[in-house]
Amino acid sequence: MRIYTVKDYDAMSAKAAEIIAAQMISKPNSVLGLATGSTPIGTYQNLIKKYNDGIIDFSEIRTANLDEYKGLTPDHDQSYAYFMRTNLFDHVNIDMANTNIPNGLVEDAEEECKRYDAVIDALGGVDLQLLGIGNNGHIGFNEPAEAFANGTHSIKLTDNTIEANARFFASKDDVPKYAYTMGIRNIMQAKAILLVASGEAKADAMYKTICGPITPEVPASILQLHSNVFIVADEAAMSKVNK
Ligand code: GLP
Protein backbone atom coordinates (compact mmCIF):
# COMPACT_ATOMS: atom_id res chain seq x y z
CA MET A 1 0.00 0.00 0.00
CA ARG A 2 1.25 3.48 -0.82
CA ILE A 3 -0.22 5.69 1.86
CA TYR A 4 -0.34 9.46 1.52
CA THR A 5 -1.45 11.24 4.68
CA VAL A 6 -2.32 14.82 3.79
CA LYS A 7 -3.52 17.78 5.81
CA ASP A 8 -7.18 18.05 4.96
CA TYR A 9 -10.01 17.35 2.53
CA ASP A 10 -8.73 19.81 -0.09
CA ALA A 11 -5.24 18.30 -0.08
CA MET A 12 -6.76 14.81 -0.32
CA SER A 13 -8.86 15.87 -3.31
CA ALA A 14 -5.89 17.45 -5.09
CA LYS A 15 -3.63 14.42 -4.57
CA ALA A 16 -6.31 11.91 -5.61
CA ALA A 17 -7.01 13.89 -8.79
CA GLU A 18 -3.29 13.88 -9.62
CA ILE A 19 -3.17 10.10 -9.40
CA ILE A 20 -6.24 9.76 -11.65
CA ALA A 21 -4.86 12.34 -14.10
CA ALA A 22 -1.58 10.42 -14.32
CA GLN A 23 -3.52 7.27 -15.20
CA MET A 24 -5.52 9.14 -17.88
CA ILE A 25 -2.41 10.67 -19.42
CA SER A 26 -0.50 7.39 -19.53
CA LYS A 27 -3.49 5.54 -21.04
CA PRO A 28 -6.02 7.87 -22.73
CA ASN A 29 -8.64 5.12 -23.09
CA SER A 30 -8.32 4.01 -19.47
CA VAL A 31 -11.19 2.27 -17.75
CA LEU A 32 -11.84 4.23 -14.57
CA GLY A 33 -13.85 2.61 -11.81
CA LEU A 34 -15.74 5.47 -10.20
CA ALA A 35 -17.25 6.01 -6.78
CA THR A 36 -19.91 8.21 -5.23
CA GLY A 37 -20.47 9.62 -1.74
CA SER A 38 -19.34 12.99 -0.41
CA THR A 39 -15.64 12.09 -0.26
CA PRO A 40 -14.81 11.98 -4.02
CA ILE A 41 -16.71 15.20 -4.87
CA GLY A 42 -13.57 17.35 -4.41
CA THR A 43 -11.55 14.87 -6.45
CA TYR A 44 -14.04 15.24 -9.31
CA GLN A 45 -13.89 19.05 -8.99
CA ASN A 46 -10.10 18.90 -9.36
CA LEU A 47 -10.45 16.64 -12.41
CA ILE A 48 -12.92 19.10 -13.98
CA LYS A 49 -10.40 21.89 -13.41
CA LYS A 50 -7.61 19.84 -15.00
CA TYR A 51 -9.92 19.18 -17.96
CA ASN A 52 -10.71 22.90 -18.30
CA ASP A 53 -6.99 23.67 -18.13
CA GLY A 54 -6.36 21.24 -21.00
CA ILE A 55 -4.33 18.82 -18.88
CA ILE A 56 -6.61 15.81 -19.25
CA ASP A 57 -9.02 14.59 -21.89
CA PHE A 58 -12.02 12.32 -21.31
CA SER A 59 -12.89 11.68 -24.98
CA GLU A 60 -11.66 8.08 -24.95
CA ILE A 61 -12.09 7.37 -21.24
CA ARG A 62 -14.45 4.58 -20.25
CA THR A 63 -16.00 4.27 -16.82
CA ALA A 64 -17.72 1.70 -14.62
CA ASN A 65 -19.31 2.86 -11.40
CA LEU A 66 -19.21 0.79 -8.28
CA ASP A 67 -22.82 0.78 -7.25
CA GLU A 68 -26.37 2.08 -7.51
CA TYR A 69 -29.41 2.15 -5.25
CA LYS A 70 -32.19 -0.23 -6.20
CA GLY A 71 -35.44 1.38 -7.22
CA LEU A 72 -34.22 4.92 -8.03
CA THR A 73 -34.62 6.24 -11.57
CA PRO A 74 -31.45 7.70 -13.15
CA ASP A 75 -32.94 11.20 -12.84
CA HIS A 76 -33.74 10.84 -9.12
CA ASP A 77 -31.47 13.40 -7.47
CA GLN A 78 -30.08 10.78 -5.05
CA SER A 79 -29.39 8.13 -7.67
CA TYR A 80 -25.73 7.53 -8.35
CA ALA A 81 -26.40 8.00 -12.09
CA TYR A 82 -27.56 11.56 -11.31
CA PHE A 83 -24.61 12.08 -8.94
CA MET A 84 -22.12 11.16 -11.66
CA ARG A 85 -23.72 13.44 -14.25
CA THR A 86 -23.89 16.45 -11.97
CA ASN A 87 -20.53 16.00 -10.25
CA LEU A 88 -18.42 14.95 -13.25
CA PHE A 89 -19.85 13.79 -16.56
CA ASP A 90 -21.81 16.96 -17.43
CA HIS A 91 -18.65 19.05 -17.02
CA VAL A 92 -16.14 17.12 -19.14
CA ASN A 93 -15.94 15.74 -22.70
CA ILE A 94 -16.79 12.16 -21.80
CA ASP A 95 -18.91 10.17 -24.25
CA MET A 96 -21.91 9.09 -22.15
CA ALA A 97 -22.03 5.87 -24.20
CA ASN A 98 -18.71 5.00 -22.54
CA THR A 99 -20.08 5.34 -19.01
CA ASN A 100 -21.53 2.40 -17.12
CA ILE A 101 -23.47 2.11 -13.90
CA PRO A 102 -25.65 -0.68 -12.52
CA ASN A 103 -29.29 -0.19 -13.48
CA GLY A 104 -31.19 0.14 -10.21
CA LEU A 105 -34.52 -0.27 -11.98
CA VAL A 106 -33.98 -3.88 -13.04
CA GLU A 107 -35.98 -6.05 -10.66
CA ASP A 108 -34.32 -9.31 -11.62
CA ALA A 109 -31.09 -9.15 -9.62
CA GLU A 110 -29.54 -12.17 -11.28
CA GLU A 111 -30.05 -10.68 -14.72
CA GLU A 112 -28.65 -7.24 -13.80
CA CYS A 113 -25.63 -8.63 -11.94
CA LYS A 114 -24.74 -10.90 -14.86
CA ARG A 115 -25.11 -8.00 -17.28
CA TYR A 116 -22.89 -5.71 -15.20
CA ASP A 117 -20.14 -8.30 -14.73
CA ALA A 118 -20.20 -8.82 -18.52
CA VAL A 119 -19.90 -5.04 -19.05
CA ILE A 120 -16.77 -4.93 -16.88
CA ASP A 121 -15.32 -7.95 -18.71
CA ALA A 122 -16.05 -6.39 -22.11
CA LEU A 123 -14.17 -3.27 -21.02
CA GLY A 124 -11.16 -5.48 -20.34
CA GLY A 125 -11.36 -4.83 -16.60
CA VAL A 126 -10.79 -1.67 -14.61
CA ASP A 127 -7.44 0.13 -14.82
CA LEU A 128 -7.87 2.36 -11.77
CA GLN A 129 -10.65 1.90 -9.24
CA LEU A 130 -11.54 4.87 -7.05
CA LEU A 131 -13.04 3.95 -3.68
CA GLY A 132 -14.52 5.80 -0.73
CA ILE A 133 -15.06 3.95 2.53
CA GLY A 134 -18.08 3.63 4.79
CA ASN A 135 -17.84 4.19 8.55
CA ASN A 136 -18.15 0.42 8.94
CA GLY A 137 -15.39 -0.31 6.41
CA HIS A 138 -17.67 -0.98 3.46
CA ILE A 139 -16.41 -0.37 -0.07
CA GLY A 140 -18.92 0.20 -2.84
CA PHE A 141 -21.89 -1.30 -1.03
CA ASN A 142 -20.00 -4.39 0.12
CA GLU A 143 -21.25 -4.37 3.68
CA PRO A 144 -19.63 -6.29 6.57
CA ALA A 145 -20.50 -9.95 6.00
CA GLU A 146 -19.50 -13.51 6.76
CA ALA A 147 -17.69 -13.90 3.46
CA PHE A 148 -16.22 -11.65 0.75
CA ALA A 149 -18.70 -11.34 -2.12
CA ASN A 150 -17.55 -12.22 -5.62
CA GLY A 151 -19.01 -10.34 -8.54
CA THR A 152 -21.78 -7.78 -8.85
CA HIS A 153 -24.60 -8.56 -6.47
CA SER A 154 -27.68 -7.12 -4.85
CA ILE A 155 -27.33 -6.24 -1.20
CA LYS A 156 -29.53 -5.24 1.72
CA LEU A 157 -28.01 -2.12 3.23
CA THR A 158 -27.12 -2.16 6.92
CA ASP A 159 -28.81 0.21 9.37
CA ASN A 160 -25.44 1.92 9.85
CA THR A 161 -25.23 2.72 6.11
CA ILE A 162 -28.88 3.75 5.86
CA GLU A 163 -28.37 6.14 8.78
CA ALA A 164 -25.11 7.51 7.35
CA ASN A 165 -26.75 8.15 3.98
CA ALA A 166 -30.03 9.53 5.39
CA ARG A 167 -28.48 13.04 5.36
CA PHE A 168 -28.94 13.07 1.57
CA PHE A 169 -32.64 12.13 1.68
CA ALA A 170 -35.74 13.86 3.10
CA SER A 171 -35.89 11.21 5.83
CA LYS A 172 -34.30 7.91 6.81
CA ASP A 173 -37.40 6.12 5.49
CA ASP A 174 -36.68 7.46 2.01
CA VAL A 175 -33.24 5.79 1.80
CA PRO A 176 -33.52 2.73 -0.45
CA LYS A 177 -33.01 -0.51 1.46
CA TYR A 178 -31.24 -2.37 -1.33
CA ALA A 179 -28.50 -1.64 -3.84
CA TYR A 180 -26.50 -3.21 -6.62
CA THR A 181 -22.75 -3.19 -6.09
CA MET A 182 -19.62 -4.52 -7.72
CA GLY A 183 -18.31 -7.34 -5.56
CA ILE A 184 -14.94 -7.70 -3.89
CA ARG A 185 -13.71 -9.78 -6.83
CA ASN A 186 -14.52 -6.98 -9.28
CA ILE A 187 -12.73 -4.47 -7.05
CA MET A 188 -9.69 -6.66 -6.41
CA GLN A 189 -9.32 -7.36 -10.15
CA ALA A 190 -8.70 -3.68 -10.86
CA LYS A 191 -5.09 -3.10 -11.91
CA ALA A 192 -4.78 -0.24 -9.41
CA ILE A 193 -6.96 0.99 -6.58
CA LEU A 194 -7.19 4.48 -5.07
CA LEU A 195 -8.97 4.76 -1.72
CA VAL A 196 -9.83 8.25 -0.48
CA ALA A 197 -10.90 9.05 3.08
CA SER A 198 -11.48 12.23 5.04
CA GLY A 199 -12.58 13.08 8.56
CA GLU A 200 -12.61 11.66 12.05
CA ALA A 201 -15.67 9.50 11.33
CA LYS A 202 -13.48 7.32 9.08
CA ALA A 203 -10.59 6.93 11.56
CA ASP A 204 -11.76 3.62 12.99
CA ALA A 205 -12.50 2.12 9.56
CA MET A 206 -9.09 3.28 8.28
CA TYR A 207 -7.30 1.75 11.24
CA LYS A 208 -9.04 -1.59 10.71
CA THR A 209 -8.46 -1.42 6.93
CA ILE A 210 -4.72 -0.82 7.20
CA CYS A 211 -3.72 -2.40 10.52
CA GLY A 212 -6.44 -4.90 11.33
CA PRO A 213 -6.91 -8.53 10.34
CA ILE A 214 -8.18 -9.24 6.83
CA THR A 215 -11.80 -10.08 7.42
CA PRO A 216 -15.11 -9.75 5.57
CA GLU A 217 -16.35 -7.99 8.73
CA VAL A 218 -14.24 -5.07 7.46
CA PRO A 219 -14.59 -5.38 3.68
CA ALA A 220 -11.86 -2.78 2.92
CA SER A 221 -9.28 -4.87 4.83
CA ILE A 222 -9.00 -7.11 1.73
CA LEU A 223 -7.10 -4.24 0.09
CA GLN A 224 -4.05 -5.30 2.13
CA LEU A 225 -3.76 -8.18 -0.36
CA HIS A 226 -3.81 -6.03 -3.51
CA SER A 227 -0.39 -5.24 -4.97
CA ASN A 228 -1.15 -1.74 -6.27
CA VAL A 229 -3.17 0.31 -3.79
CA PHE A 230 -2.92 4.03 -3.16
CA ILE A 231 -4.50 5.40 -0.03
CA VAL A 232 -4.95 9.16 0.12
CA ALA A 233 -6.40 10.24 3.44
CA ASP A 234 -6.36 13.32 5.59
CA GLU A 235 -4.88 13.56 9.07
CA ALA A 236 -8.27 13.17 10.78
CA ALA A 237 -9.05 9.95 8.89
CA MET A 238 -5.56 8.64 9.69
CA SER A 239 -5.56 9.73 13.34
CA LYS A 240 -5.80 6.16 14.69
CA VAL A 241 -3.24 4.73 12.23
CA ASN A 242 -0.69 7.46 12.89
CA LYS A 243 -1.02 7.84 16.62
C1 GLP B 1 -21.91 5.09 0.20
C2 GLP B 1 -21.26 4.58 -1.10
C3 GLP B 1 -19.80 4.27 -0.90
C4 GLP B 1 -19.12 5.40 -0.17
C5 GLP B 1 -19.74 5.58 1.19
C6 GLP B 1 -19.09 6.67 2.02
O1 GLP B 1 -22.41 4.09 1.00
N1 GLP B 1 -21.91 3.44 -1.63
O2 GLP B 1 -19.22 4.04 -2.17
O3 GLP B 1 -17.74 5.14 -0.04
O4 GLP B 1 -21.09 5.92 1.00
O5 GLP B 1 -19.64 7.90 1.70
P1 GLP B 1 -19.07 9.29 2.10
O6 GLP B 1 -17.91 9.53 1.18
O7 GLP B 1 -20.19 10.26 1.84
O8 GLP B 1 -18.67 9.23 3.52
Boltz pocket constraint, residues with backbone or C-beta under 6 A from the ligand:
constraints:
  - pocket:
      binder: B
      contacts: [[A, 35], [A, 36], [A, 37], [A, 38], [A, 39], [A, 40], [A, 66], [A, 67], [A, 131], [A, 132], [A, 133], [A, 134], [A, 135], [A, 138], [A, 139], [A, 140], [A, 141], [A, 161], [A, 165]]
      max_distance: 6.0
